[in-house]
Amino acid sequence: MTKKCVDAQHDKNGTRKQPHWVDAPGGQKYYPSYNKAPTSFNPVLTSSQHFVKSDIKSERDRILMPMKWGMTPSWHHGDPYKVPYETNNCRAEGMLDKKTYKVPLKKGYRCVVLADGFFEWQTTKEGKQAFLFYFPQPETVKFPFSVLDTSKKELKEHQPSETCIKSELKGEGYTDIGEPKGKQEFKDENSGDYTVVEKSGPRLLTMAGVFDVWDPHDGSPPLYSYSVITVSASSDMAWCHHRMPAILTTDEEIQDWLDFSNVPLDKAVSLIKPQVCLTYHPVSKAVNSSKCQSEDCVKPIELGKSKSNASSNLMLNWLKSGSPAKKKKT
């Protein structure tokens, strides 16, 4: 998914508008991938009110910026990529107690993390099986979404860190934020005119998050980073794992979570809850390696079936026919 592919948001009147894409202040890039890992930079939606006093100016309500996955607290000293504790996910049960999350939340640093879906592993006696969870899609959209051809070269040049995988973002064509709708108005950002358009692209998963801004105090640009808020698994996911992201399912929920100036934190936290809203399919073990960037990470597989290869077929044929030694004795 590229910045042009996040097609629209919807205001309270149902008008379709684009968020304002802003590059990361430090020049860090977002690379589309079938298999994202912590410390990578991914698209995060925030209120433009956070940037009123900065060099970033926008007439739109929302900003879309690549941020580092794994929050670096504002008071952290040293390498911002070496926080001594895990901040990829923020447990909702303690987010108002732990300083790491309580301080930015009190500042209104609420965000929405965008992804096509997320991976989770079911543990059984036979081992672990990965599943891809995502919003139900329009009939015209089917997994896997393809990484844009223009981004494939970047994918090869950019190697993700060798860490646990918990998300994937990628896509093709236009994608939509919020509730699926049919015909909608779209405002041309140049002319200001409204036109009616059809939505046919993938619907992005919208997960509640918290972000913070780390200042290196040496004149270098600030670092924006985030954590995904997690809750107890809903009834449609508990069979796989006991936790899940806090998912915002409607335009109103997204708006209320981002609108820190009008929706106080004590009201906004009511949005953080398990949601029954996902579909899923099993995926191959390829996703277990963060180095794997192919579509095999997201393609549906049939459980219980394994791919045969030339060597296994040769061994099977040999066993069926009997070994030369056995034939000589009979």
N, C-alpha and C positions, 0 to 999 in steps of 0.2 A: 504494500500500500504506500503510495506517495502522498505528499501534502495535497495534491489536486484531487485525490480520490475521496477525501472526507467531504462529502458533498453538501451536507446541510444540517442545520439545527432548526428548531421551530420556536417562535416566540409564543406569547400567551394567546395571540390571535390566530395561531396556526400558520403564520407566514414562514416560508422556508428561506433561511439565510445561511451563508457560509460563515464559519468562525474565521478569525484572522490568524493565519499561520505566521509564527515568529520563530526564527532560528534560535538555537541555544546560544546564549551570550558568549560561551567559550568556544563556539564553532564546532561543537560535537555534532555528529551526523546521526540521523535515523536511517538504518538500513533495513529494508523489508526482509522478512525471513519467515520460513516455515517453522522455525525452532528458536525462539528467543530465550536468552539466559539472563540472569541477574547481572548488573553493571552495564547492560546495553541501554541505549537511549531509545525511548519509545514515545509515541504521541500521547500527550496528556492535555485534557481540556480544563481550563480554568476561567474564572471571571476576569474580564479586562480591568476591573477595578483594582486588582493587585498591582497594576503597572502604571497607575495614574501619575505617580511621582518618579517614574523611571524614564529612560530614553525611549521606551517602547510606547508608541502612541497608536491608538485604534479607536475608530468610531463604532466598532461592533461590540456586542455584549460579551463575547467569549474569545479567548485566546487559545490557540492550539500550538503547543511547544514540545519539542523532544526533551525529555527529562531522563535522568539516570534512574534505572530500576534498582532500588535499595537506597533508602533515605540516609543522607548524611546530615546529622543534626547541625543546627547553626552554630552551636558552641564547640563542635568537634575540633580537636587540635591534631595536626599532622596530615598524613595522606588521606584525602577525602574518600579514597577507594578502599581504605583499610579501617573501617569502623569495627571496633572489637566485639560487636554483637550483631545478630542477624536482623536486618530491617527490610527484607524483601516484602514480608507480610506483616500487617499490624492487626493483632487480635482485638476485636471490638470490645471484648469484656474488660480489657485493661487500658484502652486508649485514652481514657480521661484521667487515669491515675499515673501512668508512666510519663515522665518528663519528656522523653523523646517525641511522643505524639501529642501530649496535652498542650505543650507550649505552642506548636504550630497550629493546632486546632483552635486554640483560644485567639490566635491571630486571624482566623478565618481562612487558613490555608487548606481549603477543601478542593478536591479535584476529581475528575472522572477519567479513569484509565481506559483507553480504547484498545480493543483486540478483536480478532475474529472469533477467538475462543481460548480455552485454557486446557492444559493437560492435567489429568489426575490419574493416580495408579491405584488399582485394587489389589490388595494382598490376599492371596489364597495359598492353599497347601502346595500348589504347583509352582508358586512364585508370584511375580508381579505382572499385571497386565495394564497397559496404558489405555486411557480413553480420552477422546477429545470432546469437550462440552461446549455448546454454543447455543445461541438463540435459534429457534425454528426459523427457517428461511422461506422467502416467497418461492412459489413453484418454479419460477424461472431461474432460480439460483441453486446450484448444487456444489457440494464440496468435491474435490479441493478447489479453493480459489487459487488462481495462478499468480505467481509473482510477476510483476511487469517485466517485459523483456529488457527495458532500459535499466533495470535494477539488478539483473543477473550478474553483470560484471562486477558491480559493487559488492554483491554477496560473496563472490569468489575472493575478492581482495580483503574483505573484512572477516576476520576469524573471531567468533565470540569466545568469551572466557569459558574455561572448563569448570562450570558450576552446575548445580541442579537446575533443571528446566521446569518452569512453572507457567509459561505463557507462550503464545505465538501470535504474531501479527503479520499479516500479509494480505494481499488482495488484488483484484483486477477491476478496472473500470471504476464506477462511482459507488461509494458506500454511503450508508445513511446512519445517522445518530438518532436514537429515540424510537418511538413507536412506528411500526410499519403502516404506511398509508398509501392510498392509490394516487389520484390526481391531487397535486398540490401547487401552490403558488411559489415561484422562485424569483427572488429579486436580483436583477442584474447589477453587479457591484459598480459598473461603470456608468450606465445610463440611469439607474434607479428605477427602471420599469419592472413591472411584475408580469410574469408569464406563467401559464399553467403547464406543468410537466408531469410525466409519469415516473414513479419510483420503481426501479427494477433491479437495483444493485443489492449486494449483500447487506444485511443489517448487522452493524457492529455490536459487540458485547460492550456494555457500559458498566464499569465497575467503580464503586466508590473508593476514593483514595485520599491520602493526606500527603502534602508535599512540604518541603522546607527549602530555604535558600542559604547556602553556605558561602561565606565571604572569606577569601584567602588572606585578606588584609595586606596584600603586597601590590595592590593595583591591578591584579588580574581579574578577569570577569568572574562574576558569581556562578556557583554551580547549583542548578535546580535538580532536585531528586525527589523520589516519591516512594511510598509504600502502598500496597494494595490492602484494604481493610478486609478481614475475613470474619466469618460468623460460623455458627454450628451448621452442619449440612441440613438442607431441607429434605423432605420425605422422598423426593425423586432423585436424590443423590447420595443419601446415607448408605446405600448398599455398597458404594464404591469407596467413600472416604468420609471421615467425621467432620471435615471442614469444607468451606466453599467461600468464594469471594462474595462480598456484599454487593449484590447486583441492583442497579437502578433500572426499573423496567418501563417507566413511562417518561414522557417529556416533562411532566410536572415534577416528578421525583428528581430528574436531572437538574432542572431549574432550581428547585428548592435547595438541593445539596450545594450547588455552586453559588447561590445568592446569599453570601454571608452577611451582607449589609442589611437585608430585610428578613432573613430567616435565622434566628439565633441558634447557637449550637445545641441548646437543650431541646429545641424542637427538631432540628435537623437530624439528631441521632436516632429519632424514631424511624428514619428511613433505613437505618442499618439493621437488617434482619434477614433471615433465610427467605428465599424466594423460590417458588415452584414455577419455573419458566424455561427450563433448558431441555434440549435434546442432546443426543450423544452418539458416538460410534467408536468401536475399538480400533486402535491403530497398531502398527507394527513396532517391533523393538528398536527400530531405527531411531525413534525419538529419544531413546535413552542416552544417546551421545549428542552433546551440544555441537559437535563438529559436523553432524549430518544436517545438510540444508536442502535435501531433495524433497519432492512431493510425497515420498514414502512416509514422511513424518505425519501426514494428515490424511492420507488415503484410507478409506474404510477397509477392514480386513474381515474375513470369516474366521471366527475363533475355532480352534481345533484343527485347522487346515494349515499345513506348512508347505512352502514351495519346494519342489523337488529340483535337483540339479543333476548334471551329467554323471558325477561320481556316485551319487546315491542310486541313480537308475542302474548304473553298471553293477553295483553291489547287489541290488535286488534281482537283476537278471541272473547273476552268478549263483545266488542262493536258490533260485527257482530251478535252474538247470542242474545243480549239483556240482561239486568240485571235481576236477580231474582225478584226484586221488581216490575219491569214493567210487567213481565209475570204473577204475582199474580193478578194485577189489571185487566187484560184483560180477 
